[in-house]
C-alpha cells in the first residue's frame, strides 16, 4: 500500500461526457502528479501540483484540467470525453517540490469511454 | 526534455543477474536517474535513484558512468515475481517526470 488513494477505481462513461478523478496523497506529501497510461502511449505525465499551485505541465489536453485543494487532495477533470481518452489514470505524490525523490503511485483509475 | 531509450523486452531465468541499460544522451545537469517497476494494472513502484557512480539498496544496484549518458539497473538473482515492466526516468527540479517506454522483463523458471 503506497498510501496514495485514488477514486473511483473503475469508471465507464460515454463520449462527450465529463468525469472527475480524485486523488488523496500520502500524509505529509505536498506534491501531486497525474499520469495517463494507455496501451499505445505508455506512461504520460500530465500535470504536477505543489501545495495547491500548478508546478509543471506535460502532455495535458485542453479538455482536461486539474486542481489541488487546501487539504492537498487533487482532482483531475476530463471533459468532452473521446474514445481515445480510455486509459488508466495514475496519481502520484512526493514530499518535495522537485521529483528527485521517490514518487508514490496510487492504484489508478481505469476510465473506459464507450 | 531529454529522452530515454531502453530495450523493449528482456528474458531471463530464475537466479540470474539481470542488467537493464537505459540511454539518455541528452541528460541535463540537474537530472537524476530513477528506476521504477510496474506490474500489470498497478501503479509504478520506486526501485532506486542515483545521480552518478553507483548506488545500491536492498533490491537493486544502479551504475552510472562518468558521462551520465547511460545507466544500468542491476537486479541480482531474479525470481519469477520480478517479471514486470521497468522504467528508466529522468527527474529534474522542474518537476516534469518523463517516463521512457519501459523494458518488459520476463523471468522464466
Backbone of each chain as ProteinMPNN parsed JSONL, in Angstrom:
{"seq_chain_A": "XXXXXXXXXXXXXXXXXXXXXXXXXXXXXXXXXXXXXXXXXXXXXXXXXXXXXXXXXXXXXXXXXXXXXXXXXXXXXXXXXXXXXXXXXXXXXXXXXXXXXXXXXXXXXXXXXX", "coords_chain_A": {"N_chain_A": [[0.846, -1.187, 0.0], [0.752, 2.057, -1.069], [-0.062, 4.361, 0.14], [-1.285, 6.33, -1.246], [-4.386, 7.32, -2.376], [-6.816, 6.633, -4.746], [-9.816, 7.475, -6.381], [-12.643, 7.101, -8.59], [-12.053, 3.516, -8.757], [-12.749, 2.222, -11.058], [-14.367, 3.357, -14.005], [-16.962, 3.873, -16.197], [-18.089, 5.471, -19.031], [-19.744, 7.631, -21.416], [-18.995, 8.918, -24.716], [-18.35, 12.398, -24.967], [-19.098, 13.039, -22.436], [-18.38, 14.154, -19.006], [-15.965, 13.632, -16.468], [-14.725, 13.215, -13.124], [-11.757, 12.589, -11.483], [-10.339, 11.524, -8.465], [-7.772, 12.16, -6.062], [-5.993, 11.326, -3.184], [-3.186, 12.306, -1.553], [-0.215, 10.811, 0.003], [0.119, 11.11, 3.521], [1.466, 14.152, 4.487], [2.79, 14.597, 2.095], [3.372, 17.057, -0.317], [3.395, 17.399, -3.021], [1.616, 16.546, -5.954], [1.108, 14.408, -8.66], [-0.153, 13.76, -11.899], [-0.739, 11.113, -14.16], [-1.213, 9.58, -17.346], [-1.951, 6.439, -18.64], [-2.07, 4.667, -21.445], [-2.706, 2.012, -23.803], [-1.289, 2.354, -26.164], [0.458, 4.439, -25.746], [2.035, 4.391, -23.503], [3.312, 5.571, -20.337], [2.304, 8.668, -19.593], [3.148, 11.879, -18.546], [1.029, 14.221, -17.082], [0.349, 16.519, -15.38], [1.569, 18.506, -12.621], [1.135, 19.385, -9.228], [2.025, 21.487, -6.522], [1.621, 21.985, -3.237], [-0.865, 23.209, -3.643], [-0.51, 24.762, -5.879], [-0.041, 24.952, -9.414], [2.697, 23.266, -10.797], [4.158, 22.062, -12.829], [3.603, 21.268, -16.24], [2.598, 18.792, -18.464], [1.863, 16.668, -21.141], [-0.919, 17.47, -21.262], [-4.251, 17.628, -22.277], [-6.342, 20.31, -23.528], [-8.932, 19.858, -22.863], [-8.791, 18.697, -20.476], [-8.427, 19.267, -17.001], [-7.016, 20.219, -13.849], [-6.773, 20.405, -10.274], [-5.464, 21.289, -7.047], [-6.437, 21.044, -3.787], [-6.855, 22.926, -0.65], [-6.623, 20.989, 1.382], [-4.861, 19.308, 0.281], [-5.668, 17.23, -1.358], [-6.297, 16.136, -4.724], [-7.903, 16.764, -7.839], [-8.709, 15.515, -11.037], [-10.103, 16.639, -13.872], [-11.909, 15.564, -16.608], [-13.184, 16.354, -19.662], [-15.659, 16.482, -22.334], [-15.349, 13.882, -23.364], [-13.529, 11.495, -25.298], [-13.207, 8.513, -27.291], [-10.544, 7.817, -27.313], [-9.617, 8.656, -24.889], [-9.825, 6.7, -23.102], [-8.198, 4.989, -20.633], [-5.714, 4.188, -18.117], [-5.508, 6.159, -15.307], [-3.152, 7.558, -13.329], [-2.28, 8.729, -10.125], [0.296, 10.295, -8.341], [2.3, 10.921, -5.456], [4.637, 13.054, -3.759], [7.289, 14.191, -1.551], [8.789, 16.497, -1.846], [9.353, 19.55, -3.72], [10.539, 19.3, -6.243], [11.037, 16.395, -8.344], [13.037, 14.7, -7.485], [13.095, 12.901, -5.557], [11.54, 9.956, -4.196], [8.612, 8.872, -5.811], [5.286, 8.103, -4.998], [2.891, 5.982, -6.098], [-0.622, 5.751, -6.746], [-3.222, 3.237, -7.076], [-4.519, 3.677, -9.362], [-7.051, 4.893, -11.67], [-9.296, 3.407, -13.712], [-10.467, 4.356, -16.725], [-13.082, 3.984, -18.945], [-14.27, 4.821, -22.019], [-17.128, 4.783, -23.856]], "CA_chain_A": [[0.0, 0.0, 0.0], [1.608, 3.231, -1.215], [-0.595, 5.464, 0.92], [-1.986, 7.225, -2.159], [-5.716, 6.782, -2.628], [-7.48, 7.156, -5.938], [-11.192, 7.041, -6.614], [-13.039, 5.698, -8.435], [-11.104, 2.556, -9.334], [-13.225, 1.965, -12.415], [-15.381, 4.307, -14.431], [-17.391, 3.683, -17.579], [-18.938, 6.588, -19.412], [-19.951, 7.75, -22.86], [-18.319, 10.042, -25.372], [-18.954, 13.693, -24.734], [-19.371, 13.246, -21.012], [-17.33, 14.722, -18.161], [-15.735, 12.858, -15.248], [-13.732, 13.747, -12.181], [-10.969, 11.597, -10.775], [-9.875, 12.112, -7.215], [-6.537, 11.599, -5.516], [-5.534, 11.77, -1.863], [-1.762, 11.946, -1.459], [0.279, 10.313, 1.276], [0.166, 12.116, 4.56], [2.696, 14.931, 4.51], [3.297, 14.898, 0.76], [2.816, 18.297, -0.842], [3.333, 17.332, -4.487], [0.744, 15.557, -6.575], [1.343, 14.265, -10.089], [-1.121, 12.955, -12.639], [-0.224, 10.432, -15.34], [-2.142, 8.795, -18.153], [-1.316, 5.285, -19.256], [-2.901, 3.951, -22.404], [-1.986, 0.881, -24.393], [-0.398, 2.715, -27.259], [1.31, 5.594, -25.468], [2.836, 4.269, -22.299], [3.005, 6.395, -19.166], [2.483, 10.062, -19.975], [2.988, 12.876, -17.49], [0.019, 15.223, -17.398], [0.454, 17.771, -14.642], [2.017, 18.408, -11.239], [0.802, 20.456, -8.294], [2.783, 21.531, -5.284], [0.99, 22.789, -2.185], [-2.0, 23.946, -4.166], [-0.218, 25.533, -7.085], [0.466, 24.197, -10.555], [4.149, 23.324, -10.796], [4.658, 21.671, -14.145], [2.553, 20.757, -17.107], [3.106, 17.92, -19.512], [1.005, 16.497, -22.307], [-2.316, 17.5, -20.845], [-5.124, 18.236, -23.269], [-7.112, 21.461, -23.039], [-10.196, 19.335, -22.319], [-8.508, 18.179, -19.139], [-7.957, 20.262, -16.039], [-6.776, 19.647, -12.532], [-6.517, 21.344, -9.201], [-5.124, 20.723, -5.751], [-7.2, 21.777, -2.779], [-6.09, 23.23, 0.579], [-6.3, 19.784, 2.165], [-3.851, 18.677, -0.572], [-6.162, 16.26, -2.32], [-6.313, 16.692, -6.064], [-8.905, 16.238, -8.762], [-8.435, 15.635, -12.462], [-11.368, 16.736, -14.58], [-11.816, 15.214, -18.019], [-14.448, 16.733, -20.271], [-15.851, 16.184, -23.764], [-14.561, 12.658, -23.489], [-13.442, 10.798, -26.575], [-12.843, 7.101, -27.141], [-9.104, 7.752, -27.067], [-9.293, 9.016, -23.507], [-9.856, 5.475, -22.308], [-6.834, 4.751, -20.147], [-5.5, 4.182, -16.672], [-5.01, 7.447, -14.836], [-2.463, 7.394, -12.058], [-1.854, 9.854, -9.315], [1.46, 10.005, -7.513], [2.644, 12.027, -4.559], [6.023, 13.112, -3.299], [7.419, 15.098, -0.412], [9.495, 17.731, -2.149], [8.791, 20.242, -4.867], [11.047, 18.644, -7.438], [10.768, 14.969, -8.203], [14.278, 13.961, -7.346], [12.899, 11.865, -4.557], [10.668, 8.852, -4.556], [7.199, 9.117, -6.031], [4.422, 7.012, -4.563], [1.758, 5.929, -7.022], [-1.848, 5.074, -6.383], [-3.552, 2.052, -7.876], [-5.045, 4.122, -10.645], [-8.477, 4.902, -12.018], [-9.433, 2.939, -15.09], [-11.568, 5.03, -17.412], [-13.498, 3.412, -20.224], [-15.204, 5.69, -22.729], [-17.828, 3.981, -24.882]], "C_chain_A": [[0.892, 1.251, 0.0], [1.166, 4.384, -0.326], [-1.311, 6.501, 0.073], [-3.315, 6.575, -2.537], [-6.339, 7.452, -3.833], [-8.894, 6.593, -6.034], [-11.752, 7.734, -7.839], [-11.981, 4.777, -9.039], [-11.464, 2.253, -10.787], [-14.333, 2.941, -12.747], [-15.685, 4.046, -15.897], [-18.354, 4.808, -17.925], [-19.011, 6.661, -20.932], [-19.176, 8.944, -23.424], [-19.099, 11.326, -25.128], [-19.205, 14.02, -23.278], [-18.153, 13.848, -20.292], [-17.213, 13.869, -16.911], [-14.694, 13.56, -14.391], [-13.068, 12.596, -11.451], [-10.351, 12.264, -9.557], [-8.641, 11.385, -6.684], [-6.259, 12.196, -4.148], [-4.089, 11.355, -1.707], [-1.429, 11.332, -0.11], [0.315, 11.456, 2.273], [1.514, 12.835, 4.553], [3.268, 15.264, 3.149], [2.595, 16.123, 0.199], [2.656, 18.272, -2.359], [2.405, 16.223, -4.944], [0.99, 15.586, -8.077], [0.214, 13.43, -10.686], [-0.467, 12.396, -13.9], [-1.361, 9.71, -16.044], [-1.388, 7.632, -18.762], [-2.315, 4.579, -20.16], [-2.039, 2.92, -23.114], [-0.959, 1.322, -25.41], [0.551, 3.859, -26.952], [2.103, 5.493, -24.179], [2.382, 5.228, -21.213], [3.335, 7.844, -19.477], [2.218, 10.987, -18.795], [1.98, 13.928, -17.933], [0.288, 16.549, -16.702], [0.915, 17.498, -13.219], [1.542, 19.618, -10.459], [1.687, 20.346, -7.068], [2.085, 22.5, -4.341], [-0.077, 23.723, -2.749], [-1.759, 24.704, -5.451], [0.32, 24.625, -8.186], [1.968, 24.393, -10.66], [4.73, 23.023, -12.17], [3.516, 21.071, -14.952], [3.195, 19.923, -18.203], [2.139, 17.86, -20.658], [-0.473, 16.468, -21.949], [-3.152, 18.254, -21.867], [-5.884, 19.41, -22.657], [-8.446, 21.027, -22.449], [-10.025, 18.811, -20.893], [-8.073, 19.329, -18.241], [-7.779, 19.595, -14.686], [-6.647, 20.766, -11.518], [-6.141, 20.577, -7.943], [-5.728, 21.629, -4.688], [-6.363, 22.029, -1.521], [-5.767, 22.01, 1.42], [-5.349, 18.864, 1.403], [-4.384, 17.56, -1.47], [-6.285, 16.942, -3.681], [-7.413, 16.036, -6.878], [-8.473, 16.505, -10.193], [-9.778, 15.581, -13.165], [-11.15, 16.492, -16.068], [-13.165, 15.507, -18.658], [-14.462, 16.42, -21.767], [-15.095, 14.916, -24.142], [-14.662, 12.037, -24.871], [-13.006, 9.358, -26.307], [-11.367, 6.966, -26.749], [-8.691, 8.151, -25.668], [-9.356, 7.81, -22.584], [-8.435, 5.105, -21.918], [-6.877, 4.535, -18.647], [-4.931, 5.539, -16.286], [-4.433, 7.246, -13.438], [-2.188, 8.732, -11.413], [-0.64, 9.395, -8.508], [1.696, 11.183, -6.592], [4.092, 11.917, -4.128], [6.155, 14.211, -2.269], [8.002, 16.449, -0.785], [9.022, 18.304, -3.47], [9.292, 19.656, -6.176], [10.782, 17.169, -7.309], [12.062, 14.186, -8.181], [14.18, 12.905, -6.264], [11.949, 10.806, -5.073], [9.244, 9.34, -4.744], [6.416, 7.878, -5.63], [3.154, 7.059, -5.405], [0.556, 5.242, -6.384], [-2.106, 3.906, -7.304], [-4.216, 2.403, -9.194], [-6.563, 4.105, -10.732], [-8.58, 4.492, -13.479], [-10.683, 3.542, -15.707], [-11.83, 4.346, -18.743], [-14.552, 4.329, -20.83], [-15.82, 4.898, -23.873], [-18.514, 4.878, -25.909]], "O_chain_A": [[1.672, 1.477, 0.925], [1.951, 5.296, -0.067], [-1.885, 7.45, 0.608], [-3.355, 5.421, -2.963], [-6.384, 8.679, -3.929], [-9.132, 5.407, -5.802], [-11.367, 8.871, -8.114], [-11.102, 5.242, -9.764], [-10.588, 2.053, -11.629], [-15.135, 3.309, -11.889], [-14.783, 4.004, -16.734], [-19.315, 5.063, -17.199], [-18.41, 5.849, -21.637], [-18.765, 9.846, -22.694], [-20.329, 11.336, -25.088], [-19.496, 15.166, -22.936], [-17.078, 14.025, -20.865], [-18.219, 13.431, -16.352], [-13.903, 14.375, -14.866], [-13.736, 11.738, -10.874], [-9.903, 13.409, -9.611], [-8.491, 10.173, -6.836], [-6.284, 13.413, -3.971], [-3.789, 10.161, -1.728], [-2.252, 11.33, 0.805], [0.515, 12.616, 1.911], [2.568, 12.2, 4.607], [4.143, 16.124, 3.043], [1.368, 16.216, 0.235], [1.87, 19.038, -2.916], [2.406, 15.117, -4.402], [1.07, 16.653, -8.686], [-0.303, 12.512, -10.049], [0.254, 13.097, -14.61], [-2.336, 9.288, -15.422], [-0.313, 7.81, -19.333], [-3.279, 3.973, -19.692], [-0.811, 2.951, -23.038], [0.118, 0.735, -25.51], [1.368, 4.224, -27.797], [2.785, 6.448, -23.808], [1.224, 5.644, -21.173], [4.504, 8.208, -19.609], [1.186, 10.885, -18.131], [2.076, 14.46, -19.039], [0.437, 17.582, -17.355], [0.692, 16.417, -12.674], [1.546, 20.739, -10.967], [2.049, 19.252, -6.636], [1.978, 23.693, -4.625], [-0.165, 24.889, -2.364], [-2.696, 25.232, -6.05], [1.039, 23.661, -7.923], [2.465, 25.518, -10.619], [5.684, 23.666, -12.608], [2.596, 20.456, -14.413], [4.207, 20.309, -18.788], [1.641, 18.892, -21.107], [-1.187, 15.531, -22.306], [-2.814, 19.367, -22.27], [-6.05, 19.497, -21.44], [-9.028, 21.74, -21.631], [-11.002, 18.523, -20.202], [-7.414, 20.262, -18.7], [-8.335, 18.527, -14.427], [-6.437, 21.926, -11.871], [-6.449, 19.395, -7.789], [-5.536, 22.844, -4.71], [-5.303, 21.43, -1.34], [-4.744, 21.988, 2.106], [-5.07, 17.752, 1.853], [-3.628, 16.998, -2.263], [-6.367, 18.167, -3.772], [-7.799, 14.894, -6.627], [-7.946, 17.569, -10.517], [-10.503, 14.592, -13.063], [-10.313, 17.135, -16.701], [-14.182, 14.96, -18.233], [-13.43, 16.136, -22.375], [-14.319, 14.884, -25.096], [-15.71, 12.048, -25.516], [-12.502, 9.036, -25.231], [-11.002, 6.103, -25.951], [-7.527, 7.998, -25.3], [-8.981, 7.896, -21.415], [-7.573, 4.93, -22.778], [-7.915, 4.676, -18.001], [-3.965, 6.004, -16.891], [-5.121, 6.827, -12.507], [-1.903, 9.727, -12.08], [-0.571, 8.252, -8.055], [1.331, 12.315, -6.912], [4.688, 10.839, -4.132], [5.27, 15.053, -2.117], [7.737, 17.445, -0.112], [8.365, 17.616, -4.252], [8.522, 19.534, -7.128], [10.337, 16.72, -6.252], [12.164, 13.124, -8.796], [15.097, 12.104, -6.086], [11.604, 10.781, -6.255], [8.731, 10.12, -3.942], [6.834, 6.75, -5.89], [2.437, 8.06, -5.416], [0.688, 4.3, -5.603], [-1.314, 3.617, -8.2], [-4.447, 1.537, -10.038], [-7.251, 3.41, -9.984], [-8.025, 5.142, -14.364], [-11.803, 3.276, -15.272], [-10.925, 4.156, -19.555], [-15.595, 4.579, -20.227], [-15.112, 4.404, -24.75], [-19.147, 4.379, -26.84]]}, "seq_chain_B": "XXXXXXXXXXXXXXXXXXXXXXXXXXXXXXXXXXXXXXXXXXXXXXXXXXXXXXXXXXXXXXXXXXXXXXXXXXXXXXXXXXXXXXXXXXXXXXXXXXXXXXXXXXXXX", "coords_chain_B": {"N_chain_B": [[12.601, 18.054, -23.294], [14.888, 15.652, -22.079], [15.284, 12.496, -23.656], [14.759, 9.043, -22.979], [16.049, 5.809, -23.741], [15.331, 2.43, -23.863], [15.744, -1.15, -23.92], [13.104, -2.953, -25.459], [12.202, -5.4, -24.521], [13.234, -8.106, -22.364], [14.521, -11.313, -21.576], [14.969, -13.642, -18.929], [16.303, -16.058, -16.574], [15.305, -17.683, -13.563], [17.225, -16.865, -10.704], [19.319, -15.728, -12.041], [21.446, -12.86, -12.719], [20.226, -9.753, -13.746], [20.699, -7.201, -16.066], [19.667, -4.076, -17.023], [19.865, -1.663, -19.404], [19.752, 1.845, -19.846], [19.602, 4.459, -22.107], [20.494, 7.839, -22.212], [21.27, 10.261, -23.776], [21.058, 13.035, -23.857], [20.969, 13.992, -21.272], [20.276, 16.244, -18.634], [22.127, 18.567, -16.568], [20.998, 18.763, -14.009], [19.435, 16.531, -13.823], [18.239, 13.633, -12.233], [18.505, 10.082, -12.137], [16.099, 7.687, -12.204], [14.606, 4.607, -11.387], [11.751, 2.641, -11.954], [9.401, 0.055, -11.144], [6.795, -1.78, -12.615], [3.862, -3.614, -12.255], [1.248, -5.378, -14.024], [-1.678, -3.408, -14.338], [-1.177, -1.997, -12.019], [0.143, 0.738, -10.075], [3.308, 2.322, -10.818], [6.302, 1.383, -9.018], [8.808, 2.631, -6.958], [12.235, 1.873, -7.437], [15.049, 2.514, -7.371], [17.334, 5.28, -7.181], [19.677, 7.561, -8.607], [22.518, 9.802, -9.076], [25.179, 9.939, -9.962], [27.927, 7.652, -10.455], [27.755, 4.788, -8.455], [24.932, 3.27, -6.986], [23.438, 1.45, -4.412], [20.852, -0.567, -3.114], [18.627, -2.529, -1.08], [17.385, -4.062, -2.987], [18.358, -3.613, -5.576], [20.989, -2.48, -7.822], [22.43, 0.482, -9.139], [24.188, 1.633, -11.826], [26.095, 4.265, -12.983], [27.847, 5.805, -15.468], [30.682, 8.072, -15.793], [30.101, 10.042, -17.725], [27.393, 10.097, -17.699], [25.573, 9.458, -19.675], [24.261, 7.147, -19.922], [22.689, 4.519, -18.045], [22.636, 1.705, -15.839], [20.522, -0.659, -14.602], [20.754, -3.091, -12.18], [19.646, -6.217, -11.301], [19.936, -8.515, -8.872], [20.002, -12.053, -8.884], [17.274, -12.827, -9.95], [13.748, -13.544, -9.542], [10.671, -15.298, -10.314], [8.724, -13.486, -9.623], [9.769, -11.07, -10.251], [9.125, -10.488, -12.789], [8.042, -7.997, -14.812], [7.389, -4.595, -15.884], [9.985, -2.341, -16.415], [10.941, 0.918, -15.808], [12.939, 3.594, -16.872], [13.687, 6.713, -15.677], [14.032, 10.187, -16.042], [14.517, 12.741, -13.806], [13.902, 16.021, -12.878], [14.526, 19.133, -11.24], [12.598, 20.762, -12.166], [10.275, 19.467, -12.061], [8.937, 18.016, -13.989], [8.211, 14.761, -14.938], [9.433, 12.402, -16.906], [8.684, 9.448, -18.297], [10.255, 6.657, -19.827], [9.803, 4.263, -22.498], [9.861, 1.853, -21.27], [10.99, -1.406, -20.176], [10.099, -4.647, -20.714], [10.49, -7.203, -18.611], [10.854, -10.607, -18.543], [10.868, -13.295, -16.494], [11.891, -16.555, -16.463], [11.185, -19.939, -15.374]], "CA_chain_B": [[13.003, 17.137, -22.238], [15.762, 14.58, -22.536], [14.559, 11.255, -23.897], [15.463, 7.822, -22.591], [15.863, 4.654, -24.624], [15.569, 1.16, -23.2], [15.291, -2.291, -24.728], [11.667, -3.175, -25.294], [11.969, -6.591, -23.712], [14.371, -8.95, -21.986], [14.176, -12.575, -20.934], [15.989, -14.161, -18.031], [15.893, -17.228, -15.827], [15.384, -17.523, -12.112], [18.553, -16.979, -10.122], [20.325, -14.991, -12.794], [21.518, -11.417, -12.565], [19.715, -9.07, -14.924], [21.145, -5.825, -16.235], [18.873, -3.333, -17.995], [20.539, -0.399, -19.682], [18.95, 2.967, -20.326], [20.408, 5.51, -22.737], [19.953, 9.203, -22.078], [22.386, 11.063, -24.29], [20.872, 14.472, -23.63], [20.638, 14.197, -19.866], [20.617, 17.58, -18.156], [22.991, 18.595, -15.394], [20.249, 18.57, -12.769], [18.61, 15.32, -13.903], [18.521, 12.411, -11.508], [18.06, 8.89, -12.855], [15.268, 6.9, -11.298], [14.015, 3.403, -11.985], [10.503, 2.176, -11.363], [8.9, -1.262, -11.547], [5.336, -1.767, -12.706], [3.133, -4.84, -12.56], [0.016, -5.053, -14.761], [-2.799, -2.739, -13.665], [-0.756, -1.396, -10.754], [0.986, 1.914, -10.235], [4.752, 2.07, -10.727], [6.888, 1.384, -7.681], [10.199, 3.095, -6.946], [13.267, 0.877, -7.155], [16.326, 3.091, -6.996], [17.633, 6.564, -7.801], [21.062, 7.982, -8.474], [22.972, 10.934, -9.883], [26.39, 9.486, -10.63], [28.63, 6.479, -9.937], [26.981, 3.578, -8.157], [24.033, 3.29, -5.843], [22.939, 0.108, -4.114], [19.937, -0.73, -1.987], [18.373, -3.936, -0.756], [16.793, -4.802, -4.099], [18.999, -3.392, -6.867], [22.114, -1.544, -7.927], [22.352, 1.384, -10.277], [25.513, 2.033, -12.261], [26.048, 5.443, -13.844], [29.217, 6.176, -15.837], [31.04, 9.456, -15.547], [29.445, 10.97, -18.654], [25.964, 10.035, -17.349], [24.74, 9.309, -20.874], [23.525, 5.898, -19.805], [22.667, 3.958, -16.697], [22.31, 0.28, -15.857], [19.864, -1.223, -13.43], [21.163, -4.472, -11.984], [18.803, -6.971, -10.374], [20.642, -9.76, -8.562], [19.257, -13.285, -8.61], [15.852, -12.555, -10.152], [12.779, -14.611, -9.35], [9.507, -15.16, -11.181], [7.966, -12.306, -9.209], [10.404, -9.879, -10.814], [8.554, -10.253, -14.103], [7.371, -6.702, -14.736], [7.942, -3.566, -16.763], [10.929, -1.487, -15.696], [11.038, 2.23, -16.441], [14.029, 4.499, -16.565], [13.057, 8.023, -15.602], [14.871, 11.336, -15.723], [13.778, 13.646, -12.938], [14.583, 17.301, -12.714], [13.916, 20.024, -10.268], [11.449, 21.433, -12.782], [9.073, 18.747, -11.675], [8.369, 17.163, -15.031], [8.73, 13.406, -14.859], [9.231, 11.781, -18.208], [8.961, 8.02, -18.329], [10.588, 6.064, -21.115], [8.839, 3.262, -22.946], [9.908, 0.71, -20.375], [11.509, -2.711, -20.591], [9.34, -5.768, -20.154], [11.368, -8.296, -18.195], [10.176, -11.876, -18.302], [11.74, -14.251, -15.81], [11.402, -17.908, -16.704], [11.668, -20.906, -14.377]], "C_chain_B": [[13.867, 16.04, -22.834], [14.98, 13.277, -22.618], [15.415, 10.084, -23.43], [15.125, 6.713, -23.56], [16.243, 3.403, -23.878], [15.219, 0.045, -24.17], [13.814, -2.545, -24.45], [11.391, -4.358, -24.38], [13.272, -7.33, -23.43], [13.828, -10.219, -21.349], [15.32, -12.999, -20.022], [15.443, -15.407, -17.354], [16.067, -16.967, -14.339], [16.827, -17.705, -11.638], [19.63, -16.215, -10.846], [20.333, -13.523, -12.398], [21.053, -10.784, -13.868], [20.208, -7.626, -14.928], [20.326, -5.157, -17.332], [19.52, -1.972, -18.169], [19.588, 0.631, -20.262], [19.896, 4.011, -20.906], [19.719, 6.857, -22.583], [21.044, 10.178, -22.472], [22.275, 12.543, -23.967], [20.482, 14.782, -22.192], [21.122, 15.572, -19.421], [21.419, 17.493, -16.857], [22.229, 18.293, -14.107], [19.3, 17.373, -12.813], [19.128, 14.251, -12.949], [17.956, 11.252, -12.326], [17.337, 7.991, -11.861], [14.689, 5.714, -12.053], [12.772, 2.995, -11.189], [10.146, 0.805, -11.934], [7.385, -1.185, -11.591], [4.808, -3.141, -13.075], [1.838, -4.452, -13.272], [-1.068, -4.479, -13.866], [-2.454, -2.222, -12.272], [0.063, -0.15, -11.047], [2.453, 1.548, -10.151], [5.246, 2.157, -9.291], [8.363, 1.725, -7.789], [11.145, 1.941, -6.643], [14.516, 1.547, -6.604], [16.525, 4.407, -7.733], [19.101, 6.912, -7.59], [21.372, 9.176, -9.352], [24.246, 10.575, -10.644], [26.982, 8.317, -9.867], [27.677, 5.332, -9.65], [26.147, 3.77, -6.9], [23.516, 1.875, -5.641], [21.952, 0.173, -2.971], [19.625, -2.21, -1.84], [17.826, -4.738, -1.933], [17.558, -4.667, -5.415], [20.241, -2.523, -6.725], [21.933, -0.713, -9.182], [23.761, 1.875, -10.586], [25.384, 3.188, -13.249], [27.479, 5.838, -14.187], [29.431, 7.676, -15.674], [30.319, 10.437, -16.475], [27.928, 11.005, -18.477], [25.052, 9.863, -18.556], [24.007, 7.978, -20.906], [23.505, 5.489, -18.341], [22.238, 2.501, -16.809], [21.715, -0.127, -14.529], [20.267, -2.681, -13.329], [20.297, -5.126, -10.911], [19.489, -8.299, -10.088], [19.673, -10.912, -8.35], [17.741, -13.073, -8.726], [15.011, -13.799, -9.888], [11.595, -14.35, -10.276], [8.726, -13.884, -10.871], [8.599, -10.99, -9.679], [9.948, -9.602, -12.243], [7.668, -9.007, -14.044], [7.926, -5.797, -15.826], [8.812, -2.645, -15.914], [11.128, -0.198, -16.485], [12.259, 2.974, -15.932], [13.477, 5.914, -16.673], [14.093, 9.089, -15.288], [14.035, 12.342, -14.95], [14.567, 14.922, -12.75], [13.862, 18.137, -11.669], [12.735, 20.785, -10.847], [10.161, 20.687, -12.502], [8.484, 17.87, -12.749], [9.022, 15.79, -14.973], [8.424, 12.707, -16.168], [9.631, 10.314, -18.141], [9.341, 7.599, -19.74], [9.531, 5.037, -21.488], [8.84, 2.023, -22.07], [10.476, -0.542, -21.01], [10.69, -3.784, -19.909], [10.304, -6.91, -19.875], [10.509, -9.521, -17.91], [11.178, -12.837, -17.691], [11.112, -15.637, -15.949], [11.958, -18.863, -15.649], [12.822, -21.725, -14.896]], "O_chain_B": [[13.618, 15.56, -23.94], [14.132, 12.987, -21.773], [16.644, 10.137, -23.484], [14.036, 6.686, -24.134], [17.338, 3.307, -23.323], [14.483, 0.263, -25.132], [13.345, -2.367, -23.326], [10.468, -4.327, -23.567], [14.262, -7.197, -24.15], [12.802, -10.198, -20.669], [16.489, -12.744, -20.311], [14.28, -15.769, -17.531], [16.874, -16.135, -13.924], [17.547, -18.584, -12.112], [20.738, -16.061, -10.333], [19.373, -13.007, -11.825], [21.435, -11.22, -14.955], [20.138, -6.927, -13.917], [20.304, -5.642, -18.463], [19.702, -1.225, -17.207], [18.723, 0.307, -21.075], [20.874, 4.397, -20.267], [18.515, 6.986, -22.8], [21.659, 10.83, -21.628], [23.287, 13.227, -23.819], [19.744, 15.733, -21.934], [22.217, 16.01, -19.775], [21.388, 16.485, -16.151], [22.761, 17.637, -13.211], [18.453, 17.221, -11.932], [20.332, 14.003, -12.88], [17.03, 11.437, -13.116], [17.883, 7.594, -10.832], [14.329, 5.825, -13.225], [12.749, 3.004, -9.959], [10.536, 0.45, -13.046], [6.761, -0.596, -10.708], [5.233, -3.752, -14.055], [1.377, -3.318, -13.139], [-1.34, -4.995, -12.782], [-3.341, -2.033, -11.44], [0.611, 0.0, -12.139], [2.814, 0.574, -9.489], [4.701, 2.889, -8.465], [9.079, 1.166, -8.62], [10.912, 1.143, -5.736], [14.99, 1.208, -5.52], [15.943, 4.619, -8.797], [19.69, 6.607, -6.553], [20.605, 9.525, -10.249], [24.372, 10.876, -11.831], [26.568, 8.032, -8.743], [26.88, 4.951, -10.508], [26.59, 4.345, -5.905], [23.194, 1.184, -6.608], [22.173, 0.872, -1.982], [20.306, -3.05, -2.428], [17.804, -5.968, -1.882], [17.421, -5.523, -6.289], [20.505, -1.927, -5.681], [21.348, -1.168, -10.166], [24.437, 2.451, -9.734], [24.65, 3.095, -14.233], [28.253, 6.173, -13.29], [28.491, 8.438, -15.449], [29.966, 11.54, -16.056], [27.257, 11.862, -19.052], [23.851, 10.11, -18.449], [23.222, 7.716, -21.818], [24.221, 6.05, -17.512], [21.56, 2.115, -17.761], [22.326, 0.04, -13.473], [20.133, -3.429, -14.297], [20.223, -4.658, -9.775], [19.609, -9.131, -10.988], [18.638, -10.749, -7.704], [17.019, -13.131, -7.73], [15.481, -14.932, -9.991], [11.526, -13.314, -10.937], [8.137, -13.278, -11.767], [8.01, -9.922, -9.513], [10.34, -8.599, -12.84], [6.674, -8.972, -13.318], [8.813, -6.183, -16.587], [8.414, -2.227, -14.827], [11.442, -0.224, -17.675], [12.565, 2.982, -14.739], [12.857, 6.26, -17.679], [14.922, 8.926, -14.393], [12.963, 12.744, -15.401], [15.77, 14.889, -12.49], [12.728, 17.851, -11.284], [11.957, 21.387, -10.106], [9.073, 21.229, -12.69], [7.611, 17.052, -12.462], [10.248, 15.678, -14.961], [7.262, 12.454, -16.486], [10.804, 9.995, -17.946], [8.813, 8.121, -20.721], [8.48, 4.961, -20.851], [7.906, 1.224, -22.13], [10.443, -0.71, -22.229], [10.597, -3.829, -18.682], [10.862, -7.507, -20.795], [9.559, -9.464, -17.129], [12.205, -13.152, -18.292], [9.953, -15.85, -15.595], [13.038, -18.645, -15.1], [13.342, -22.581, -14.181]]}, "name": "protein", "num_of_chains": 2, "seq": "XXXXXXXXXXXXXXXXXXXXXXXXXXXXXXXXXXXXXXXXXXXXXXXXXXXXXXXXXXXXXXXXXXXXXXXXXXXXXXXXXXXXXXXXXXXXXXXXXXXXXXXXXXXXXXXXXXXXXXXXXXXXXXXXXXXXXXXXXXXXXXXXXXXXXXXXXXXXXXXXXXXXXXXXXXXXXXXXXXXXXXXXXXXXXXXXXXXXXXXXXXXXXXXXXXXXXXXXXXXXXXX"}
